[in-house]
Amino acid sequence: MLTVLALAMIVLFIVLLSAKKLSVFASLTLVPLVFGLIAIAVTNHGIMDLFAWIEKGIYFSADPDTGKVSWGVISPAMTILFSILYFDIMLGVGLFDPVAEFFIKKAKGDPLKVILSTVMVASVVAFNGDTTTTIIICISAFISLYRQMNLKLSYLAIVIVAPIGIWNMLPWGGPTIASATAQGVEINELFAAILPGLLAAQVVVILLAARLGFKERKRLNYTTAQGKGISDESIQEMLKAVRDKDPELKRPKLFVFNLLLTLAALVLLIQGEIHGSIIFMLGSAIALVVNYRDVKLCSDRLEDLAPDVLPTAIITMGAGVFSGVLSGSGMANALANTIASLIPTSLSTHMAPVYAVIAAPAICFLPQDAFYFGIASVLKDVMGQFGITPLQSAVASMVGQSFRLVSPVIPALYMLCGETKMNFVDFQKEYAINFGWVVLIVYLVVFGLTGMLPY
């Protein structure tokens, strides 16, 4: 009975999200509340048990025998809150502007350099973790140049999204937050595990972008000896798209300070000795005071950034209700046992890479929160029955991010396709052929070598 309830709860959650009948927060809280009440009715639990399950899912639970404490979503929620705040502040002060401007200036009129500059600018801007912002900045900066040089706009589209798919998996990015929360692992622990794969994927994406650049050189009969270039006016127009974004917030004189502060925060985060929320809370306070010394300016920045900061943190807290009811009621265990019993013995030792490959289409076509909170949270227990740790399960679930940035549920991609005059299906095919499958293989190989995907 509990298995049926778990399946029904997950399916309803996914359907409501996909059909946009409820918001993510409402789905994460109200759906498990209803099914928690049903679970109480068919078992020997009381109404107060339901609230105890929710409390453990949000805060923590302690094993009465071992005394081991398992944290709920409060830990990642606090990290999410302050990491998004910190990097929004850094984006506002213009920390990433000099790097973006450098690559734009270096592009000149060479198709290869233009495409490589595009991928590097997209990589840098994507560090703030926001897909829409990255697409808007990159399109504004490069589309006129691509048209002027007669470069394929389809290449512009796929070269922009390829690095976004990688750097969305930074600790403050949605996928890492959702996966860590659903699997019950620390964000900095998960990030340290996936970092080798991200770095390898970035190198491969640059090489694949270079391949597209060489193809464009050949198609346009361009040679370096021709010395083709673009006017200073065109370069300035491209730079204007970067410089004119909230110029009143920029602090170019404090670039070195902001860079050192950010590098220090990332080093501490990777070391894992200090909780991520503390690192970014203190970093945000320091960044605000140094960059915006006036008390009113600091307060105004906090108010302006609240719409970016609060929704994700609130959704993460809502996930505590979902995971708390699913686990506390016994539904997660029942469903995991059922799935494990259906898996052929021959596949049991290869479950991590099998799961990783299956995750790719699932993450592409399902809302991200639906996949991680509705499916991955249950599969974690299935993986555990085959000797795969929650961290390894979390890494396996991240491999599918190689195809996330062609998902039909990401609104910003329709804007990208509109600007580059592409049919969405053609965009998906172009990305899959040139980037998607290669990045997927890179993740499988690298995580296999690091032991995060045991074969």
Buried (B, 14 or more C-beta within 10 A) or exposed (E): EBBEBBBBBBEBBBBBBEEEEBBBBEBBBBBBBEBBEBBBEEBEBEEEBBEBBBBBBBBBBEEEEEEEEEBBBBBBBBBBBBBBBBBBBBBBBBBBBEBBBBBBEEBBBBBBBBBBBBBBBBBBBBBBBBBBBBBBBBBBBBBBBBEEBEBBBBBBBBBBBBBBBBBBBBBBBBBBBBBBBBBBBBBBBBBBBBBBBBEBBBEBBBEBBBEBBEBBBEEBEBEEEEEBEBEEEBBEBBBEBBBEBEEEBBBEEBBEBBBEBBEEBBEBBBEBEEBBBEBBBBBBBBBBEBBBEEEEBBEEBBEEBEEBBEBBBBBBBBBBBBBBBBBBBBBBBBBBBBBBEEBEEEEEEEBBBBBBEBBBEBBBBBBBBBBBBBBBBBBBBBBBBBEBBBBBBBBBBBBBBBBBBBBEBBEBBEBBBEBBEBEBEEBBBBBBEBBBBBBBEBBBEBBBEBEBBBE
